Amino acid sequence: MTATATTETETETETETAMVTTVTEAGKRRASKHLMW
C-alpha cells in the first residue's frame, strides 16, 4: 500500500511539473509574440 501511495504521489508531482512547464512555455511563446509585434 505504501508503494502504491508513493507511486501516486510521484505521478501527481510529475503531472504538476509538466503542467507548470507547459504554462511556462506558453507564457514564453506569448511573451515572444508580444516582443516581435
C-alpha positions in Angstrom: 0.0 0.0 0.0 2.9 2.4 0.8 4.4 1.7 -2.6 1.1 2.5 -4.3 0.7 5.7 -2.4 4.3 6.7 -3.2 3.7 6.0 -6.9 0.5 8.0 -6.9 2.3 10.9 -5.2 5.2 10.8 -7.7 2.7 10.7 -10.6 0.9 13.7 -9.3 4.1 15.6 -8.8 5.2 14.8 -12.4 1.8 15.9 -13.7 2.0 19.2 -11.8 5.6 19.7 -13.0 4.5 19.0 -16.6 1.6 21.4 -16.3 3.8 24.2 -14.9 6.3 23.6 -17.7 3.5 23.8 -20.3 2.2 27.0 -18.8 5.7 28.5 -18.7 6.4 27.5 -22.3 3.1 29.0 -23.4 3.9 32.2 -21.4 7.3 32.4 -23.1 5.7 32.0 -26.5 3.1 34.6 -25.7 5.9 37.0 -24.5 7.9 36.3 -27.6 4.9 37.2 -29.8 4.5 40.5 -27.9 8.2 41.3 -28.3 8.0 40.5 -32.0 5.0 42.8 -32.5 
